[in-house]
Amino acid sequence: MAGETSSKVAAVMATSAAALSLAALLRKPVAASGEQLNIPPELIELLVAWAQVTDQINNEVAQILANLPADGAAIQGYPPNCPSVTTSTKRALVANNAMQLSDMPIPDGFALVIKAHPLNAVGSLIFVGRGQAEAINPDLAWPLVPNESVSYFVKNANALYVSSNIVGSTVVFTAEQRS
């Protein structure tokens, strides 16, 4: 019912807009002698085509609205919000030693966020890589200074490795979880 009313209102508004546009386009002073107004056929064809397309759009919108649930309960964005998060840390006990991140599944559509702890020593760097060799190679790994973060859309946190140039540096990683 509401979709039907909206469609009718939209059709009336589109028709009114077309009529007002035509009037504005054709507005010119008319002499008192009764000079005739010449409307180019191209303009009329354009307005007719515009009205047809507008009507088609209104019909398609009405069909979409008719298929939506009445209470809107099934409508949500993708990805849906998760009920919880999981957070973990890794602390470098040895400098330049790659550590695999813990097993942490990441739901589809969500990112793993990796952050160098804000209290890491000045000058410390956390290196993020896809494997042990990459995580200890500053030319291949992604460096993070204290309090900096990076996000990766991976299926599991254990797909990544981290290392640090300073013993005691901490990396924090987190992701939303569905269960």
DASULDA-V890310 format. One record per backbone hydrogen bond with DSSP energy under -0.5 kcal/mol. CO is the residue of the C=O (numbers start at 0). NH is the residue of the N-H. Records with the same first field share a line. If there is no record, write none. Layout:
CO: NH / NH
//
This chain:
0: 4
1: 5
2: 6
3: 7
4: 8
5: 9
6: 10
7: 11
8: 12
9: 13
10: 14
11: 15
12: 16
13: 17
14: 18
15: 19
16: 20
17: 21
18: 22
19: 23
20: 24
21: 25
22: 26
28: 30
30: 33 / 34
35: 37
36: 38
37: 39
39: 42 / 43
40: 44
41: 45
42: 46
43: 47
44: 48
45: 49
46: 50
47: 51
48: 52
49: 53
50: 54
51: 55
52: 56
53: 57
54: 58
55: 59
56: 60
57: 61
58: 62
59: 63
60: 64
61: 65
62: 66
63: 66
64: 67
68: 71
71: 74
73: 75
83: 176
85: 174
87: 172
89: 170
90: 92
91: 167
93: 96
95: 97
98: 161
101: 103
103: 156
104: 106
106: 109
110: 112
111: 113 / 151
112: 173
113: 149
114: 171
115: 146
116: 119
120: 123
124: 164
125: 143
126: 162
127: 141
128: 160
130: 134
131: 135
133: 136
135: 137
136: 139 / 140
140: 142
141: 127
143: 125
144: 147
147: 115
149: 113
151: 111 / 153
154: 105
155: 158
156: 159
159: 100
160: 128
161: 98
162: 126
163: 95
165: 168
168: 91
169: 116
170: 89
171: 114
172: 87
173: 112
174: 85
175: 106
176: 83
//
